[in-house]
Amino acid sequence: MEEKEIIAYRSEDGQIIDTQTAAERGCDDCEPIFFDNSPEALEVIRHSTAHLMAQAIKQLYPDAQFFVGPVVDEGFYYDFRVNEKISDSDLKKIEKRMQKLAGKKQPIERYCIPKEEAAEKFADDDLKQEVMKRIEDERLCIYRQGDFEDLCRGPHVPNTKFLRNFKLTRVAGAYLGGDESREMLTRIYGIAFADKETLKEYLHMIEEAKKRDHRKIGTELGLFMFDEEAGAGLPFWMPKGARLRSKIEQILWRAHRRRGYEPVRGPEILKADMWRISGHYACYGENMYLTEIDSQEYGLKPMNCIGHILIYKKDIHSYRELPLKYFEYGVVHRHEQSGVLHGLLRVREFTQDDAHIFCTPEQIKPVVIDVLEFVDRVMKIFGFEYEMEISTRPEKAIGDDEIWDNATAALKEALDENGFEYGIDEGGGAFYGPKIDIKITDALKRKWQCGTIQVDFNLPERFEMEYVDEDNERKRPVMIHRAILGSFERFIAILTEHFAGEFPIFIAPTQVIFVPIAEDHIAYAKELAGELTEFDIDCEIYDRNESLAKRVRTAEKQRVPMIAIIGDEEVSNRKVAVRDRRERKQYTLDAEEFIKLIKEQTSEVRI
């Protein structure tokens, strides 16, 4: 077996460093990072490939000036300014130059200089000046390969020979530093791996993802739409999409009620003072829509918490009532930047399957376990595998360290005592408390963050919430925020891509399409459709003045579970010729058997 080459090292303090730095430090006990597809190696490879791309761009577009080129979840990108417009059609040309440069096997060298010297070196480059403003170090490092060099912390591979298996994926625009008031730079995304086979598999997955894109399928099936004149990031649900969504809502509604949750509903707008008390105004204000009514400032709710708190506070509660569970399909609004809006996955108005559970500190663990059982049941009916991650205190947070430590420990204990595996996302918590994030895996092995469970000692304190304990003393309840789907919009986007629009029959927007062969057969099709409608089964009849073949093809494109062909024989014998798209079978049934089959397949899914 060929020995793998070393491209970097992990130092004793856990830092990833390049081979040059390791040699300078005499890093004898450092752990080698080999040229493979491990997460650590890929980060180094992709960071280096970003610089290779920048080198190629500089040769092809000499006026190009570069901002930053980080590694991200989907690979890497570089933001740069260039006078010439670059589009996706130019990516092949850039890739070709990158391959040529990689083939030269140029050493990648690092040197460091004082910040003042770097400022002089890049005095004519305002983008480099912007980069340096963001760096507090007094010495700055520069990586050089051939005729290209750039400010960078690194690390990088030792030689461009390691950078052969890459693909540039798309061109986009990006505001300088993510600030909408600044200029728009050009951004090119790419991906890189250690070998051709993995790159090929990834590109195949990308092509499959394009076919499954919920925006494409949503348009084809008539599920939802956007209207830029009405406003970006504001989805409209069309009849079929509304039917799909309603089915999911009803399943989840009944599941909540069986578990003792009480439905509530709060207003979508509250005085800004409420958001000041909660901490949203200070910690989340830039994401809120604020307005003025009768000389008072109001805010559209970005979350449902306050409404549920105020409903709780309306009455005095005994410890015997706890845990008290409120749930709401709450519409929220968040000011997302236009550059991050993406179909139903990132919108400015969405509906959360939100719940807040008020309990005693002793009840935290059993409540969390109960919620996790709920999550497990929901994920299983849709066939999702999932994993969990505890997210800890972020930089921007409310509450003291002791409160955060207690809340985080409660989540860890609940998971540990029940044998759940989980990761840690340091600094990823909500501003008011730590949380468990539920990440599901779809048919393409992509991970999506959906549900969340958050333990909150802070908001009960801020809103002076109370319950009466067994000694008739007033105590603070704990507030547990929880969503299972996350939002209906995002979850339906994920479902659409997971199933490629071939939804299970119990949530399919249209469950049966009847195709009468001739006009004489329409009445029988309507009779059957009417019987199914009585059982809340959604049907359509394709009786347009088109050929039978065209109508069947149109029905197939709608990806419905069942297509029922009606002709002379079916009418005479009260039968149905079925094309079962989920089972990939064709068969004939008596009308009564067909109706019974559909009823069984669409009967209530119990969670």
Stockholm file with secondary structure:
# STOCKHOLM 1.0

chainA/1-607         MEEKEIIAYRSEDGQIIDTQTAAERGCDDCEPIFFDNSPEALEVIRHSTAHLMAQAIKQLYPDAQFFVGPVVDEGFYYDFRVNEKISDSDLKKIEKRMQKLAGKKQPIERYCIPKEEAAEKFADDDLKQEVMKRIEDERLCIYRQGDFEDLCRGPHVPNTKFLRNFKLTRVAGAYLGGDESREMLTRIYGIAFADKETLKEYLHMIEEAKKRDHRKIGTELGLFMFDEEAGAGLPFWMPKGARLRSKIEQILWRAHRRRGYEPVRGPEILKADMWRISGHYACYGENMYLTEIDSQEYGLKPMNCIGHILIYKKDIHSYRELPLKYFEYGVVHRHEQSGVLHGLLRVREFTQDDAHIFCTPEQIKPVVIDVLEFVDRVMKIFGFEYEMEISTRPEKAIGDDEIWDNATAALKEALDENGFEYGIDEGGGAFYGPKIDIKITDALKRKWQCGTIQVDFNLPERFEMEYVDEDNERKRPVMIHRAILGSFERFIAILTEHFAGEFPIFIAPTQVIFVPIAEDHIAYAKELAGELTEFDIDCEIYDRNESLAKRVRTAEKQRVPMIAIIGDEEVSNRKVAVRDRRERKQYTLDAEEFIKLIKEQTSEVRI
#=GR chainA/1-607 SS CCCCCEEEEECTTSCEEEHHHHHHHTCTTCEEEESSSSHHHHHHHHHHHHHHHHHHHHHHSTTCEECCCCEETTEEEEEEECSSCCCGGGHHHHHHHHHHHHHTTCBCEEEEEEHHHHHHHTTTCHHHHHHHHTCCCSEEEEEEETTEEEECCCCCCSBGGGCCSEEEEEEEEEEGGGCTTSCEEEEEEEEECSSHHHHHHHHHHHHHHHHHCHHHHHHHHTCEECCTTTCTTCCEECHHHHHHHHHHHHHHHHHHHHTTCEECCCCSEEEHHHHHHHTHHHHHGGGSCEEEETTEEEEECSSSHHHHHHHHHTSCCBGGGCSEEEEEEEEEECCCCGGGCBTTTBCSEEEEEEEEEEECGGGHHHHHHHHHHHHHHHHHHTTCEEEEEEECCCSSCCSCHHHHHHHHHHHHHHHHHTTCCCEEETTCSBTTBCEEEEEEECTTSCEEEEEEEEEESHHHHHTTCCEECTTSCEECCEEEEEESSSCHHHHHHHHHHHTTTCCCTTTCSCCEEEEESSGGGHHHHHHHHHHHHTTTCCEEECCCSSCHHHHHHHHHHTTCSEEEEECHHHHHHTEEEEEETTTTEEEEEEHHHHHHHHHHHHSCCCC
#=GC SS_cons         CCCCCEEEEECTTSCEEEHHHHHHHTCTTCEEEESSSSHHHHHHHHHHHHHHHHHHHHHHSTTCEECCCCEETTEEEEEEECSSCCCGGGHHHHHHHHHHHHHTTCBCEEEEEEHHHHHHHTTTCHHHHHHHHTCCCSEEEEEEETTEEEECCCCCCSBGGGCCSEEEEEEEEEEGGGCTTSCEEEEEEEEECSSHHHHHHHHHHHHHHHHHCHHHHHHHHTCEECCTTTCTTCCEECHHHHHHHHHHHHHHHHHHHHTTCEECCCCSEEEHHHHHHHTHHHHHGGGSCEEEETTEEEEECSSSHHHHHHHHHTSCCBGGGCSEEEEEEEEEECCCCGGGCBTTTBCSEEEEEEEEEEECGGGHHHHHHHHHHHHHHHHHHTTCEEEEEEECCCSSCCSCHHHHHHHHHHHHHHHHHTTCCCEEETTCSBTTBCEEEEEEECTTSCEEEEEEEEEESHHHHHTTCCEECTTSCEECCEEEEEESSSCHHHHHHHHHHHTTTCCCTTTCSCCEEEEESSGGGHHHHHHHHHHHHTTTCCEEECCCSSCHHHHHHHHHHTTCSEEEEECHHHHHHTEEEEEETTTTEEEEEEHHHHHHHHHHHHSCCCC
//
